Amino acid sequence: MSAKPSDNPDFEESLERLETIVESMESGDIPLAELVSKFEEGNNLLIACQKRLKDAELKIDKLKKGKDKIELESFEPEDNH
């Protein structure tokens, strides 16, 4: 398996990081400056996760449409007579 760049983590890594950020923010032990920084990072991760989910949804819709198209095509045998 190839290593992914740290600036472009996959969905699961982004979601895990976002959960960690939320937990640390909820603890209430973070200074305001760090809280703002974590909020910004969390917001960016949220946007990235939403984009990946939307991309996956569009891909699934495309596959479904392709499947429907195949099922709806009629077969007409060639007349060899």
mmCIF file of the N, C-alpha and C atoms, coordinates in Angstrom:
data_MODEL
# 
_entry.id   MODEL 
# 
loop_
_atom_site.group_PDB 
_atom_site.id 
_atom_site.type_symbol 
_atom_site.label_atom_id 
_atom_site.label_alt_id 
_atom_site.label_comp_id 
_atom_site.label_asym_id 
_atom_site.label_entity_id 
_atom_site.label_seq_id 
_atom_site.pdbx_PDB_ins_code 
_atom_site.Cartn_x 
_atom_site.Cartn_y 
_atom_site.Cartn_z 
_atom_site.occupancy 
_atom_site.B_iso_or_equiv 
_atom_site.pdbx_formal_charge 
_atom_site.auth_seq_id 
_atom_site.auth_comp_id 
_atom_site.auth_asym_id 
_atom_site.auth_atom_id 
_atom_site.pdbx_PDB_model_num 
ATOM 1   N N  . MET A 1 1  ? 0.846   -1.176  0.000   1.00 0.00 ? 1  MET A N  1 
ATOM 2   C CA . MET A 1 1  ? 0.000   0.000   0.000   1.00 0.00 ? 1  MET A CA 1 
ATOM 3   C C  . MET A 1 1  ? 0.888   1.234   0.000   1.00 0.00 ? 1  MET A C  1 
ATOM 4   N N  . SER A 1 2  ? 0.564   2.214   -0.829  1.00 0.00 ? 2  SER A N  1 
ATOM 5   C CA . SER A 1 2  ? 1.378   3.423   -0.906  1.00 0.00 ? 2  SER A CA 1 
ATOM 6   C C  . SER A 1 2  ? 1.001   4.398   0.196   1.00 0.00 ? 2  SER A C  1 
ATOM 7   N N  . ALA A 1 3  ? 1.975   5.171   0.618   1.00 0.00 ? 3  ALA A N  1 
ATOM 8   C CA . ALA A 1 3  ? 1.742   6.172   1.664   1.00 0.00 ? 3  ALA A CA 1 
ATOM 9   C C  . ALA A 1 3  ? 1.026   7.371   1.074   1.00 0.00 ? 3  ALA A C  1 
ATOM 10  N N  . LYS A 1 4  ? 0.091   7.911   1.848   1.00 0.00 ? 4  LYS A N  1 
ATOM 11  C CA . LYS A 1 4  ? -0.658  9.083   1.408   1.00 0.00 ? 4  LYS A CA 1 
ATOM 12  C C  . LYS A 1 4  ? 0.026   10.321  1.961   1.00 0.00 ? 4  LYS A C  1 
ATOM 13  N N  . PRO A 1 5  ? -0.008  11.408  1.203   1.00 0.00 ? 5  PRO A N  1 
ATOM 14  C CA . PRO A 1 5  ? 0.564   12.647  1.725   1.00 0.00 ? 5  PRO A CA 1 
ATOM 15  C C  . PRO A 1 5  ? -0.206  13.110  2.946   1.00 0.00 ? 5  PRO A C  1 
ATOM 16  N N  . SER A 1 6  ? 0.500   13.644  3.939   1.00 0.00 ? 6  SER A N  1 
ATOM 17  C CA . SER A 1 6  ? -0.148  14.059  5.179   1.00 0.00 ? 6  SER A CA 1 
ATOM 18  C C  . SER A 1 6  ? -1.077  15.254  4.981   1.00 0.00 ? 6  SER A C  1 
ATOM 19  N N  . ASP A 1 7  ? -0.879  16.017  3.898   1.00 0.00 ? 7  ASP A N  1 
ATOM 20  C CA . ASP A 1 7  ? -1.753  17.163  3.668   1.00 0.00 ? 7  ASP A CA 1 
ATOM 21  C C  . ASP A 1 7  ? -3.038  16.768  2.938   1.00 0.00 ? 7  ASP A C  1 
ATOM 22  N N  . ASN A 1 8  ? -3.184  15.500  2.569   1.00 0.00 ? 8  ASN A N  1 
ATOM 23  C CA . ASN A 1 8  ? -4.390  15.027  1.909   1.00 0.00 ? 8  ASN A CA 1 
ATOM 24  C C  . ASN A 1 8  ? -4.788  13.663  2.480   1.00 0.00 ? 8  ASN A C  1 
ATOM 25  N N  . PRO A 1 9  ? -5.192  13.637  3.755   1.00 0.00 ? 9  PRO A N  1 
ATOM 26  C CA . PRO A 1 9  ? -5.544  12.359  4.378   1.00 0.00 ? 9  PRO A CA 1 
ATOM 27  C C  . PRO A 1 9  ? -6.823  11.790  3.773   1.00 0.00 ? 9  PRO A C  1 
ATOM 28  N N  . ASP A 1 10 ? -6.998  10.475  3.883   1.00 0.00 ? 10 ASP A N  1 
ATOM 29  C CA . ASP A 1 10 ? -8.213  9.874   3.350   1.00 0.00 ? 10 ASP A CA 1 
ATOM 30  C C  . ASP A 1 10 ? -9.394  10.189  4.275   1.00 0.00 ? 10 ASP A C  1 
ATOM 31  N N  . PHE A 1 11 ? -10.567 9.752   3.885   1.00 0.00 ? 11 PHE A N  1 
ATOM 32  C CA . PHE A 1 11 ? -11.790 10.086  4.621   1.00 0.00 ? 11 PHE A CA 1 
ATOM 33  C C  . PHE A 1 11 ? -11.723 9.621   6.073   1.00 0.00 ? 11 PHE A C  1 
ATOM 34  N N  . GLU A 1 12 ? -11.309 8.382   6.275   1.00 0.00 ? 12 GLU A N  1 
ATOM 35  C CA . GLU A 1 12 ? -11.281 7.834   7.631   1.00 0.00 ? 12 GLU A CA 1 
ATOM 36  C C  . GLU A 1 12 ? -10.310 8.594   8.530   1.00 0.00 ? 12 GLU A C  1 
ATOM 37  N N  . GLU A 1 13 ? -9.138  8.938   7.988   1.00 0.00 ? 13 GLU A N  1 
ATOM 38  C CA . GLU A 1 13 ? -8.160  9.706   8.765   1.00 0.00 ? 13 GLU A CA 1 
ATOM 39  C C  . GLU A 1 13 ? -8.703  11.096  9.103   1.00 0.00 ? 13 GLU A C  1 
ATOM 40  N N  . SER A 1 14 ? -9.367  11.715  8.136   1.00 0.00 ? 14 SER A N  1 
ATOM 41  C CA . SER A 1 14 ? -9.937  13.043  8.365   1.00 0.00 ? 14 SER A CA 1 
ATOM 42  C C  . SER A 1 14 ? -11.027 12.992  9.421   1.00 0.00 ? 14 SER A C  1 
ATOM 43  N N  . LEU A 1 15 ? -11.881 11.988  9.331   1.00 0.00 ? 15 LEU A N  1 
ATOM 44  C CA . LEU A 1 15 ? -12.965 11.852  10.295  1.00 0.00 ? 15 LEU A CA 1 
ATOM 45  C C  . LEU A 1 15 ? -12.431 11.581  11.699  1.00 0.00 ? 15 LEU A C  1 
ATOM 46  N N  . GLU A 1 16 ? -11.413 10.739  11.788  1.00 0.00 ? 16 GLU A N  1 
ATOM 47  C CA . GLU A 1 16 ? -10.806 10.455  13.095  1.00 0.00 ? 16 GLU A CA 1 
ATOM 48  C C  . GLU A 1 16 ? -10.190 11.717  13.692  1.00 0.00 ? 16 GLU A C  1 
ATOM 49  N N  . ARG A 1 17 ? -9.492  12.482  12.874  1.00 0.00 ? 17 ARG A N  1 
ATOM 50  C CA . ARG A 1 17 ? -8.880  13.742  13.345  1.00 0.00 ? 17 ARG A CA 1 
ATOM 51  C C  . ARG A 1 17 ? -9.969  14.722  13.786  1.00 0.00 ? 17 ARG A C  1 
ATOM 52  N N  . LEU A 1 18 ? -11.046 14.801  13.021  1.00 0.00 ? 18 LEU A N  1 
ATOM 53  C CA . LEU A 1 18 ? -12.156 15.691  13.369  1.00 0.00 ? 18 LEU A CA 1 
ATOM 54  C C  . LEU A 1 18 ? -12.769 15.291  14.709  1.00 0.00 ? 18 LEU A C  1 
ATOM 55  N N  . GLU A 1 19 ? -12.939 14.001  14.945  1.00 0.00 ? 19 GLU A N  1 
ATOM 56  C CA . GLU A 1 19 ? -13.477 13.535  16.225  1.00 0.00 ? 19 GLU A CA 1 
ATOM 57  C C  . GLU A 1 19 ? -12.542 13.901  17.378  1.00 0.00 ? 19 GLU A C  1 
ATOM 58  N N  . THR A 1 20 ? -11.237 13.770  17.153  1.00 0.00 ? 20 THR A N  1 
ATOM 59  C CA . THR A 1 20 ? -10.258 14.136  18.177  1.00 0.00 ? 20 THR A CA 1 
ATOM 60  C C  . THR A 1 20 ? -10.338 15.627  18.499  1.00 0.00 ? 20 THR A C  1 
ATOM 61  N N  . ILE A 1 21 ? -10.474 16.441  17.460  1.00 0.00 ? 21 ILE A N  1 
ATOM 62  C CA . ILE A 1 21 ? -10.580 17.890  17.656  1.00 0.00 ? 21 ILE A CA 1 
ATOM 63  C C  . ILE A 1 21 ? -11.829 18.235  18.462  1.00 0.00 ? 21 ILE A C  1 
ATOM 64  N N  . VAL A 1 22 ? -12.951 17.636  18.113  1.00 0.00 ? 22 VAL A N  1 
ATOM 65  C CA . VAL A 1 22 ? -14.204 17.911  18.823  1.00 0.00 ? 22 VAL A CA 1 
ATOM 66  C C  . VAL A 1 22 ? -14.082 17.518  20.293  1.00 0.00 ? 22 VAL A C  1 
ATOM 67  N N  . GLU A 1 23 ? -13.514 16.346  20.552  1.00 0.00 ? 23 GLU A N  1 
ATOM 68  C CA . GLU A 1 23 ? -13.342 15.905  21.937  1.00 0.00 ? 23 GLU A CA 1 
ATOM 69  C C  . GLU A 1 23 ? -12.461 16.871  22.726  1.00 0.00 ? 23 GLU A C  1 
ATOM 70  N N  . SER A 1 24 ? -11.364 17.336  22.102  1.00 0.00 ? 24 SER A N  1 
ATOM 71  C CA . SER A 1 24 ? -10.480 18.259  22.819  1.00 0.00 ? 24 SER A CA 1 
ATOM 72  C C  . SER A 1 24 ? -11.156 19.607  23.045  1.00 0.00 ? 24 SER A C  1 
ATOM 73  N N  . MET A 1 25 ? -11.970 20.044  22.093  1.00 0.00 ? 25 MET A N  1 
ATOM 74  C CA . MET A 1 25 ? -12.677 21.314  22.260  1.00 0.00 ? 25 MET A CA 1 
ATOM 75  C C  . MET A 1 25 ? -13.736 21.204  23.353  1.00 0.00 ? 25 MET A C  1 
ATOM 76  N N  . GLU A 1 26 ? -14.380 20.045  23.446  1.00 0.00 ? 26 GLU A N  1 
ATOM 77  C CA . GLU A 1 26 ? -15.417 19.854  24.457  1.00 0.00 ? 26 GLU A CA 1 
ATOM 78  C C  . GLU A 1 26 ? -14.846 19.756  25.863  1.00 0.00 ? 26 GLU A C  1 
ATOM 79  N N  . SER A 1 27 ? -13.571 19.425  25.972  1.00 0.00 ? 27 SER A N  1 
ATOM 80  C CA . SER A 1 27 ? -12.959 19.282  27.302  1.00 0.00 ? 27 SER A CA 1 
ATOM 81  C C  . SER A 1 27 ? -12.901 20.611  28.046  1.00 0.00 ? 27 SER A C  1 
ATOM 82  N N  . GLY A 1 28 ? -12.829 21.719  27.287  1.00 0.00 ? 28 GLY A N  1 
ATOM 83  C CA . GLY A 1 28 ? -12.796 23.034  27.909  1.00 0.00 ? 28 GLY A CA 1 
ATOM 84  C C  . GLY A 1 28 ? -11.443 23.431  28.466  1.00 0.00 ? 28 GLY A C  1 
ATOM 85  N N  . ASP A 1 29 ? -10.415 22.641  28.242  1.00 0.00 ? 29 ASP A N  1 
ATOM 86  C CA . ASP A 1 29 ? -9.079  22.914  28.781  1.00 0.00 ? 29 ASP A CA 1 
ATOM 87  C C  . ASP A 1 29 ? -8.154  23.573  27.770  1.00 0.00 ? 29 ASP A C  1 
ATOM 88  N N  . ILE A 1 30 ? -8.684  24.063  26.668  1.00 0.00 ? 30 ILE A N  1 
ATOM 89  C CA . ILE A 1 30 ? -7.861  24.616  25.597  1.00 0.00 ? 30 ILE A CA 1 
ATOM 90  C C  . ILE A 1 30 ? -7.886  26.144  25.660  1.00 0.00 ? 30 ILE A C  1 
ATOM 91  N N  . PRO A 1 31 ? -6.718  26.786  25.567  1.00 0.00 ? 31 PRO A N  1 
ATOM 92  C CA . PRO A 1 31 ? -6.682  28.252  25.510  1.00 0.00 ? 31 PRO A CA 1 
ATOM 93  C C  . PRO A 1 31 ? -7.418  28.753  24.265  1.00 0.00 ? 31 PRO A C  1 
ATOM 94  N N  . LEU A 1 32 ? -7.922  29.962  24.329  1.00 0.00 ? 32 LEU A N  1 
ATOM 95  C CA . LEU A 1 32 ? -8.736  30.525  23.260  1.00 0.00 ? 32 LEU A CA 1 
ATOM 96  C C  . LEU A 1 32 ? -8.025  30.507  21.902  1.00 0.00 ? 32 LEU A C  1 
ATOM 97  N N  . ALA A 1 33 ? -6.775  30.893  21.853  1.00 0.00 ? 33 ALA A N  1 
ATOM 98  C CA . ALA A 1 33 ? -6.046  30.932  20.579  1.00 0.00 ? 33 ALA A CA 1 
ATOM 99  C C  . ALA A 1 33 ? -5.966  29.540  19.954  1.00 0.00 ? 33 ALA A C  1 
ATOM 100 N N  . GLU A 1 34 ? -5.713  28.531  20.771  1.00 0.00 ? 34 GLU A N  1 
ATOM 101 C CA . GLU A 1 34 ? -5.652  27.160  20.266  1.00 0.00 ? 34 GLU A CA 1 
ATOM 102 C C  . GLU A 1 34 ? -7.046  26.672  19.878  1.00 0.00 ? 34 GLU A C  1 
ATOM 103 N N  . LEU A 1 35 ? -8.047  27.103  20.615  1.00 0.00 ? 35 LEU A N  1 
ATOM 104 C CA . LEU A 1 35 ? -9.427  26.729  20.311  1.00 0.00 ? 35 LEU A CA 1 
ATOM 105 C C  . LEU A 1 35 ? -9.833  27.228  18.925  1.00 0.00 ? 35 LEU A C  1 
ATOM 106 N N  . VAL A 1 36 ? -9.481  28.471  18.623  1.00 0.00 ? 36 VAL A N  1 
ATOM 107 C CA . VAL A 1 36 ? -9.789  29.041  17.309  1.00 0.00 ? 36 VAL A CA 1 
ATOM 108 C C  . VAL A 1 36 ? -9.047  28.268  16.219  1.00 0.00 ? 36 VAL A C  1 
ATOM 109 N N  . SER A 1 37 ? -7.802  27.938  16.465  1.00 0.00 ? 37 SER A N  1 
ATOM 110 C CA . SER A 1 37 ? -7.002  27.178  15.505  1.00 0.00 ? 37 SER A CA 1 
ATOM 111 C C  . SER A 1 37 ? -7.615  25.802  15.264  1.00 0.00 ? 37 SER A C  1 
ATOM 112 N N  . LYS A 1 38 ? -8.027  25.135  16.325  1.00 0.00 ? 38 LYS A N  1 
ATOM 113 C CA . LYS A 1 38 ? -8.649  23.810  16.193  1.00 0.00 ? 38 LYS A CA 1 
ATOM 114 C C  . LYS A 1 38 ? -9.987  23.916  15.463  1.00 0.00 ? 38 LYS A C  1 
ATOM 115 N N  . PHE A 1 39 ? -10.727 24.986  15.737  1.00 0.00 ? 39 PHE A N  1 
ATOM 116 C CA . PHE A 1 39 ? -11.997 25.182  15.040  1.00 0.00 ? 39 PHE A CA 1 
ATOM 117 C C  . PHE A 1 39 ? -11.766 25.311  13.535  1.00 0.00 ? 39 PHE A C  1 
ATOM 118 N N  . GLU A 1 40 ? -10.765 26.091  13.153  1.00 0.00 ? 40 GLU A N  1 
ATOM 119 C CA . GLU A 1 40 ? -10.448 26.263  11.730  1.00 0.00 ? 40 GLU A CA 1 
ATOM 120 C C  . GLU A 1 40 ? -10.040 24.932  11.090  1.00 0.00 ? 40 GLU A C  1 
ATOM 121 N N  . GLU A 1 41 ? -9.186  24.196  11.781  1.00 0.00 ? 41 GLU A N  1 
ATOM 122 C CA . GLU A 1 41 ? -8.764  22.900  11.254  1.00 0.00 ? 41 GLU A CA 1 
ATOM 123 C C  . GLU A 1 41 ? -9.959  21.955  11.127  1.00 0.00 ? 41 GLU A C  1 
ATOM 124 N N  . GLY A 1 42 ? -10.793 21.931  12.153  1.00 0.00 ? 42 GLY A N  1 
ATOM 125 C CA . GLY A 1 42 ? -11.979 21.077  12.134  1.00 0.00 ? 42 GLY A CA 1 
ATOM 126 C C  . GLY A 1 42 ? -12.928 21.458  11.015  1.00 0.00 ? 42 GLY A C  1 
ATOM 127 N N  . ASN A 1 43 ? -13.100 22.747  10.788  1.00 0.00 ? 43 ASN A N  1 
ATOM 128 C CA . ASN A 1 43 ? -13.977 23.207  9.716   1.00 0.00 ? 43 ASN A CA 1 
ATOM 129 C C  . ASN A 1 43 ? -13.437 22.762  8.356   1.00 0.00 ? 43 ASN A C  1 
ATOM 130 N N  . ASN A 1 44 ? -12.127 22.875  8.164   1.00 0.00 ? 44 ASN A N  1 
ATOM 131 C CA . ASN A 1 44 ? -11.517 22.427  6.908   1.00 0.00 ? 44 ASN A CA 1 
ATOM 132 C C  . ASN A 1 44 ? -11.667 20.919  6.713   1.00 0.00 ? 44 ASN A C  1 
ATOM 133 N N  . LEU A 1 45 ? -11.499 20.163  7.791   1.00 0.00 ? 45 LEU A N  1 
ATOM 134 C CA . LEU A 1 45 ? -11.678 18.712  7.714   1.00 0.00 ? 45 LEU A CA 1 
ATOM 135 C C  . LEU A 1 45 ? -13.133 18.366  7.387   1.00 0.00 ? 45 LEU A C  1 
ATOM 136 N N  . LEU A 1 46 ? -14.062 19.085  8.000   1.00 0.00 ? 46 LEU A N  1 
ATOM 137 C CA . LEU A 1 46 ? -15.475 18.851  7.741   1.00 0.00 ? 46 LEU A CA 1 
ATOM 138 C C  . LEU A 1 46 ? -15.807 19.091  6.270   1.00 0.00 ? 46 LEU A C  1 
ATOM 139 N N  . ILE A 1 47 ? -15.309 20.168  5.712   1.00 0.00 ? 47 ILE A N  1 
ATOM 140 C CA . ILE A 1 47 ? -15.537 20.476  4.302   1.00 0.00 ? 47 ILE A CA 1 
ATOM 141 C C  . ILE A 1 47 ? -14.953 19.376  3.412   1.00 0.00 ? 47 ILE A C  1 
ATOM 142 N N  . ALA A 1 48 ? -13.738 18.922  3.742   1.00 0.00 ? 48 ALA A N  1 
ATOM 143 C CA . ALA A 1 48 ? -13.096 17.866  2.958   1.00 0.00 ? 48 ALA A CA 1 
ATOM 144 C C  . ALA A 1 48 ? -13.892 16.559  3.039   1.00 0.00 ? 48 ALA A C  1 
ATOM 145 N N  . CYS A 1 49 ? -14.379 16.224  4.229   1.00 0.00 ? 49 CYS A N  1 
ATOM 146 C CA . CYS A 1 49 ? -15.178 14.998  4.395   1.00 0.00 ? 49 CYS A CA 1 
ATOM 147 C C  . CYS A 1 49 ? -16.487 15.094  3.622   1.00 0.00 ? 49 CYS A C  1 
ATOM 148 N N  . GLN A 1 50 ? -17.139 16.249  3.690   1.00 0.00 ? 50 GLN A N  1 
ATOM 149 C CA . GLN A 1 50 ? -18.391 16.429  2.948   1.00 0.00 ? 50 GLN A CA 1 
ATOM 150 C C  . GLN A 1 50 ? -18.164 16.296  1.442   1.00 0.00 ? 50 GLN A C  1 
ATOM 151 N N  . LYS A 1 51 ? -17.051 16.825  0.957   1.00 0.00 ? 51 LYS A N  1 
ATOM 152 C CA . LYS A 1 51 ? -16.733 16.727  -0.461  1.00 0.00 ? 51 LYS A CA 1 
ATOM 153 C C  . LYS A 1 51 ? -16.504 15.271  -0.861  1.00 0.00 ? 51 LYS A C  1 
ATOM 154 N N  . ARG A 1 52 ? -15.766 14.539  -0.044  1.00 0.00 ? 52 ARG A N  1 
ATOM 155 C CA . ARG A 1 52 ? -15.510 13.124  -0.354  1.00 0.00 ? 52 ARG A CA 1 
ATOM 156 C C  . ARG A 1 52 ? -16.808 12.322  -0.339  1.00 0.00 ? 52 ARG A C  1 
ATOM 157 N N  . LEU A 1 53 ? -17.694 12.616  0.609   1.00 0.00 ? 53 LEU A N  1 
ATOM 158 C CA . LEU A 1 53 ? -18.983 11.926  0.657   1.00 0.00 ? 53 LEU A CA 1 
ATOM 159 C C  . LEU A 1 53 ? -19.824 12.248  -0.576  1.00 0.00 ? 53 LEU A C  1 
ATOM 160 N N  . LYS A 1 54 ? -19.835 13.506  -0.982  1.00 0.00 ? 54 LYS A N  1 
ATOM 161 C CA . LYS A 1 54 ? -20.589 13.909  -2.164  1.00 0.00 ? 54 LYS A CA 1 
ATOM 162 C C  . LYS A 1 54 ? -20.034 13.232  -3.413  1.00 0.00 ? 54 LYS A C  1 
ATOM 163 N N  . ASP A 1 55 ? -18.691 13.175  -3.519  1.00 0.00 ? 55 ASP A N  1 
ATOM 164 C CA . ASP A 1 55 ? -18.062 12.499  -4.654  1.00 0.00 ? 55 ASP A CA 1 
ATOM 165 C C  . ASP A 1 55 ? -18.448 11.024  -4.694  1.00 0.00 ? 55 ASP A C  1 
ATOM 166 N N  . ALA A 1 56 ? -18.447 10.379  -3.527  1.00 0.00 ? 56 ALA A N  1 
ATOM 167 C CA . ALA A 1 56 ? -18.829 8.966   -3.450  1.00 0.00 ? 56 ALA A CA 1 
ATOM 168 C C  . ALA A 1 56 ? -20.292 8.786   -3.843  1.00 0.00 ? 56 ALA A C  1 
ATOM 169 N N  . GLU A 1 57 ? -21.145 9.697   -3.383  1.00 0.00 ? 57 GLU A N  1 
ATOM 170 C CA . GLU A 1 57 ? -22.571 9.642   -3.718  1.00 0.00 ? 57 GLU A CA 1 
ATOM 171 C C  . GLU A 1 57 ? -22.780 9.776   -5.226  1.00 0.00 ? 57 GLU A C  1 
ATOM 172 N N  . LEU A 1 58 ? -22.069 10.710  -5.847  1.00 0.00 ? 58 LEU A N  1 
ATOM 173 C CA . LEU A 1 58 ? -22.191 10.902  -7.293  1.00 0.00 ? 58 LEU A CA 1 
ATOM 174 C C  . LEU A 1 58 ? -21.698 9.678   -8.047  1.00 0.00 ? 58 LEU A C  1 
ATOM 175 N N  . LYS A 1 59 ? -20.626 9.069   -7.559  1.00 0.00 ? 59 LYS A N  1 
ATOM 176 C CA . LYS A 1 59 ? -20.102 7.862   -8.204  1.00 0.00 ? 59 LYS A CA 1 
ATOM 177 C C  . LYS A 1 59 ? -21.111 6.714   -8.107  1.00 0.00 ? 59 LYS A C  1 
ATOM 178 N N  . ILE A 1 60 ? -21.736 6.568   -6.942  1.00 0.00 ? 60 ILE A N  1 
ATOM 179 C CA . ILE A 1 60 ? -22.745 5.523   -6.757  1.00 0.00 ? 60 ILE A CA 1 
ATOM 180 C C  . ILE A 1 60 ? -23.940 5.773   -7.662  1.00 0.00 ? 60 ILE A C  1 
ATOM 181 N N  . ASP A 1 61 ? -24.391 7.021   -7.739  1.00 0.00 ? 61 ASP A N  1 
ATOM 182 C CA . ASP A 1 61 ? -25.504 7.354   -8.634  1.00 0.00 ? 61 ASP A CA 1 
ATOM 183 C C  . ASP A 1 61 ? -25.161 7.024   -10.078 1.00 0.00 ? 61 ASP A C  1 
ATOM 184 N N  . LYS A 1 62 ? -23.942 7.327   -10.487 1.00 0.00 ? 62 LYS A N  1 
ATOM 185 C CA . LYS A 1 62 ? -23.509 7.049   -11.851 1.00 0.00 ? 62 LYS A CA 1 
ATOM 186 C C  . LYS A 1 62 ? -23.505 5.537   -12.116 1.00 0.00 ? 62 LYS A C  1 
ATOM 187 N N  . LEU A 1 63 ? -23.018 4.769   -11.140 1.00 0.00 ? 63 LEU A N  1 
ATOM 188 C CA . LEU A 1 63 ? -23.010 3.319   -11.288 1.00 0.00 ? 63 LEU A CA 1 
ATOM 189 C C  . LEU A 1 63 ? -24.426 2.763   -11.368 1.00 0.00 ? 63 LEU A C  1 
ATOM 190 N N  . LYS A 1 64 ? -25.331 3.310   -10.561 1.00 0.00 ? 64 LYS A N  1 
ATOM 191 C CA . LYS A 1 64 ? -26.726 2.868   -10.594 1.00 0.00 ? 64 LYS A CA 1 
ATOM 192 C C  . LYS A 1 64 ? -27.352 3.167   -11.947 1.00 0.00 ? 64 LYS A C  1 
ATOM 193 N N  . LYS A 1 65 ? -27.089 4.363   -12.471 1.00 0.00 ? 65 LYS A N  1 
ATOM 194 C CA . LYS A 1 65 ? -27.635 4.727   -13.774 1.00 0.00 ? 65 LYS A CA 1 
ATOM 195 C C  . LYS A 1 65 ? -27.085 3.819   -14.856 1.00 0.00 ? 65 LYS A C  1 
ATOM 196 N N  . GLY A 1 66 ? -25.794 3.507   -14.769 1.00 0.00 ? 66 GLY A N  1 
ATOM 197 C CA . GLY A 1 66 ? -25.190 2.594   -15.731 1.00 0.00 ? 66 GLY A CA 1 
ATOM 198 C C  . GLY A 1 66 ? -25.811 1.223   -15.638 1.00 0.00 ? 66 GLY A C  1 
ATOM 199 N N  . LYS A 1 67 ? -26.089 0.780   -14.440 1.00 0.00 ? 67 LYS A N  1 
ATOM 200 C CA . LYS A 1 67 ? -26.715 -0.522  -14.227 1.00 0.00 ? 67 LYS A CA 1 
ATOM 201 C C  . LYS A 1 67 ? -28.128 -0.511  -14.800 1.00 0.00 ? 67 LYS A C  1 
ATOM 202 N N  . ASP A 1 68 ? -28.888 0.553   -14.537 1.00 0.00 ? 68 ASP A N  1 
ATOM 203 C CA . ASP A 1 68 ? -30.248 0.655   -15.063 1.00 0.00 ? 68 ASP A CA 1 
ATOM 204 C C  . ASP A 1 68 ? -30.229 0.638   -16.582 1.00 0.00 ? 68 ASP A C  1 
ATOM 205 N N  . LYS A 1 69 ? -29.270 1.310   -17.169 1.00 0.00 ? 69 LYS A N  1 
ATOM 206 C CA . LYS A 1 69 ? -29.183 1.372   -18.622 1.00 0.00 ? 69 LYS A CA 1 
ATOM 207 C C  . LYS A 1 69 ? -28.954 -0.011  -19.204 1.00 0.00 ? 69 LYS A C  1 
ATOM 208 N N  . ILE A 1 70 ? -28.077 -0.770  -18.580 1.00 0.00 ? 70 ILE A N  1 
ATOM 209 C CA . ILE A 1 70 ? -27.795 -2.120  -19.057 1.00 0.00 ? 70 ILE A CA 1 
ATOM 210 C C  . ILE A 1 70 ? -29.036 -2.987  -18.938 1.00 0.00 ? 70 ILE A C  1 
ATOM 211 N N  . GLU A 1 71 ? -29.761 -2.874  -17.857 1.00 0.00 ? 71 GLU A N  1 
ATOM 212 C CA . GLU A 1 71 ? -30.956 -3.682  -17.652 1.00 0.00 ? 71 GLU A CA 1 
ATOM 213 C C  . GLU A 1 71 ? -32.063 -3.308  -18.631 1.00 0.00 ? 71 GLU A C  1 
ATOM 214 N N  . LEU A 1 72 ? -32.097 -2.065  -19.071 1.00 0.00 ? 72 LEU A N  1 
ATOM 215 C CA . LEU A 1 72 ? -33.180 -1.613  -19.935 1.00 0.00 ? 72 LEU A CA 1 
ATOM 216 C C  . LEU A 1 72 ? -32.902 -1.831  -21.420 1.00 0.00 ? 72 LEU A C  1 
ATOM 217 N N  . GLU A 1 73 ? -31.684 -2.164  -21.774 1.00 0.00 ? 73 GLU A N  1 
ATOM 218 C CA . GLU A 1 73 ? -31.377 -2.387  -23.174 1.00 0.00 ? 73 GLU A CA 1 
ATOM 219 C C  . GLU A 1 73 ? -32.041 -3.675  -23.636 1.00 0.00 ? 73 GLU A C  1 
ATOM 220 N N  . SER A 1 74 ? -32.667 -3.598  -24.792 1.00 0.00 ? 74 SER A N  1 
ATOM 221 C CA . SER A 1 74 ? -33.306 -4.791  -25.314 1.00 0.00 ? 74 SER A CA 1 
ATOM 222 C C  . SER A 1 74 ? -32.335 -5.550  -26.217 1.00 0.00 ? 74 SER A C  1 
ATOM 223 N N  . PHE A 1 75 ? -32.508 -6.811  -26.286 1.00 0.00 ? 75 PHE A N  1 
ATOM 224 C CA . PHE A 1 75 ? -31.661 -7.656  -27.122 1.00 0.00 ? 75 PHE A CA 1 
ATOM 225 C C  . PHE A 1 75 ? -32.464 -8.088  -28.329 1.00 0.00 ? 75 PHE A C  1 
ATOM 226 N N  . GLU A 1 76 ? -31.909 -7.816  -29.478 1.00 0.00 ? 76 GLU A N  1 
ATOM 227 C CA . GLU A 1 76 ? -32.552 -8.256  -30.710 1.00 0.00 ? 76 GLU A CA 1 
ATOM 228 C C  . GLU A 1 76 ? -31.560 -9.099  -31.484 1.00 0.00 ? 76 GLU A C  1 
ATOM 229 N N  . PRO A 1 77 ? -31.878 -10.378 -31.628 1.00 0.00 ? 77 PRO A N  1 
ATOM 230 C CA . PRO A 1 77 ? -30.958 -11.243 -32.356 1.00 0.00 ? 77 PRO A CA 1 
ATOM 231 C C  . PRO A 1 77 ? -30.884 -10.876 -33.816 1.00 0.00 ? 77 PRO A C  1 
ATOM 232 N N  . GLU A 1 78 ? -29.721 -11.146 -34.409 1.00 0.00 ? 78 GLU A N  1 
ATOM 233 C CA . GLU A 1 78 ? -29.556 -10.885 -35.830 1.00 0.00 ? 78 GLU A CA 1 
ATOM 234 C C  . GLU A 1 78 ? -30.312 -11.944 -36.622 1.00 0.00 ? 78 GLU A C  1 
ATOM 235 N N  . ASP A 1 79 ? -30.913 -11.511 -37.679 1.00 0.00 ? 79 ASP A N  1 
ATOM 236 C CA . ASP A 1 79 ? -31.634 -12.433 -38.551 1.00 0.00 ? 79 ASP A CA 1 
ATOM 237 C C  . ASP A 1 79 ? -30.649 -12.980 -39.571 1.00 0.00 ? 79 ASP A C  1 
ATOM 238 N N  . ASN A 1 80 ? -30.262 -14.243 -39.421 1.00 0.00 ? 80 ASN A N  1 
ATOM 239 C CA . ASN A 1 80 ? -29.278 -14.860 -40.305 1.00 0.00 ? 80 ASN A CA 1 
ATOM 240 C C  . ASN A 1 80 ? -29.933 -15.583 -41.476 1.00 0.00 ? 80 ASN A C  1 
ATOM 241 N N  . HIS A 1 81 ? -31.227 -15.475 -41.652 1.00 0.00 ? 81 HIS A N  1 
ATOM 242 C CA . HIS A 1 81 ? -31.912 -16.183 -42.744 1.00 0.00 ? 81 HIS A CA 1 
ATOM 243 C C  . HIS A 1 81 ? -32.068 -15.350 -43.941 1.00 0.00 ? 81 HIS A C  1 
# 
